[in-house]
């Protein structure tokens, strides 16, 4: 059996009027499941001085 590769993702969503971020390792399947549940992927864009940008 081969092990599925996991990558670290920073996820964001609003729950009960509060901003929630989660940084966790996910497989492609797990990431798609989170995206369908309303999470958005956030990436740190080094080209713009370290500001967050939405890549979903």
VOPAGU-2260 file (C-alpha; in pm, 1 decimal, decimal comma):
REM VOPAGU-2260
SITE   aa  ch    i         X         Y         Z
SITE  UNK   A    0       0,0       0,0       0,0
SITE  UNK   A    1     121,3     347,3     -79,4
SITE  UNK   A    2      84,3     636,2     159,1
SITE  UNK   A    3    -115,6     932,1      31,3
SITE  UNK   A    4      75,6    1258,0      21,5
SITE  UNK   A    5     -43,7    1528,6     256,0
SITE  UNK   A    6      23,4    1899,5     208,7
SITE  UNK   A    7     -23,4    2174,1     464,2
SITE  UNK   A    8    -313,6    2411,6     393,0
SITE  UNK   A    9    -434,6    2724,1     571,3
SITE  UNK   A   10    -815,0    2717,0     565,7
SITE  UNK   A   11   -1058,8    2995,6     652,4
SITE  UNK   A   12   -1432,6    3033,0     706,6
SITE  UNK   A   13   -1680,0    3231,2     915,7
SITE  UNK   A   14   -1870,3    3044,0    1186,1
SITE  UNK   A   15   -2127,6    3220,7    1405,3
SITE  UNK   A   16   -1997,5    3562,8    1295,2
SITE  UNK   A   17   -1640,3    3470,5    1396,4
SITE  UNK   A   18   -1344,1    3419,7    1164,2
SITE  UNK   A   19   -1192,4    3073,4    1198,8
SITE  UNK   A   20    -858,7    2961,6    1053,7
SITE  UNK   A   21    -717,3    2609,8    1056,2
SITE  UNK   A   22    -366,8    2503,1     947,0
SITE  UNK   A   23    -351,3    2128,2     888,2
SITE  UNK   A   24    -208,8    1862,4     655,3
SITE  UNK   A   25    -465,8    1728,2     408,7
SITE  UNK   A   26    -478,3    1486,2     118,9
SITE  UNK   A   27    -643,2    1596,4    -205,8
SITE  UNK   A   28    -960,7    1408,5    -110,3
SITE  UNK   A   29    -973,3    1564,3     238,0
SITE  UNK   A   30    -916,2    1912,6      90,5
SITE  UNK   A   31   -1207,0    1871,0    -152,1
SITE  UNK   A   32   -1429,2    1758,2     134,8
SITE  UNK   A   33   -1339,5    2072,4     334,7
SITE  UNK   A   34   -1400,8    2297,7      30,8
SITE  UNK   A   35   -1748,1    2148,1     -17,1
SITE  UNK   A   36   -1816,3    2214,7     353,2
SITE  UNK   A   37   -1757,9    2588,7     301,5
SITE  UNK   A   38   -1388,8    2629,1     383,5
SITE  UNK   A   39   -1166,9    2851,0     165,6
SITE  UNK   A   40    -792,8    2805,2     110,5
SITE  UNK   A   41    -573,0    3100,5     206,0
SITE  UNK   A   42    -215,5    3138,4      79,9
SITE  UNK   A   43      60,0    3370,6     191,4
SITE  UNK   A   44     157,8    3573,6    -114,4
SITE  UNK   A   45     524,3    3666,2     -74,9
SITE  UNK   A   46     518,3    3886,2    -384,6
SITE  UNK   A   47     287,4    4139,3    -218,6
SITE  UNK   A   48     472,5    4193,1     106,1
SITE  UNK   A   49     331,9    3892,9     289,6
SITE  UNK   A   50     -37,1    3978,3     260,3
SITE  UNK   A   51    -290,2    3697,9     257,0
SITE  UNK   A   52    -470,0    3627,4     -67,0
SITE  UNK   A   53    -755,6    3392,5    -150,3
SITE  UNK   A   54    -666,6    3113,7    -396,4
SITE  UNK   A   55    -993,5    2922,2    -404,8
